[in-house]
Amino acid sequence: MRLDKFLKVSRLIKRRTVANEACSGSHVSVNGKTAKPAYDLKVGDVIELYLGGKTSRFEVLSLSEHASKENASQMYRALTE
């Protein structure tokens, strides 16, 4: 699954265009490396978001094309916030 789509479906970022811009602007890294929006995300990857002056880390637990609001938080585990 594309990184920008995962960020939107999991509701870590509310809109895909914003997720795309965050990735393109080097505000997102995967496994310690800056990642582009089209990065092919896998279960077990660790995502770091640098937004609003703070860093948040998340581990990918599952990949799903669609997720309800209730199930979106089950797609990842917060490591730090």
Secondary structure, DSSP 8 states (H G I E B T S, - for coil): -BHHHHHHHTTSSS-HHHHHHHHHTT-EEETTEE--TT-B--TT-EEEEEETTEEEEEEE----S---TTTGGGGEEEEE-
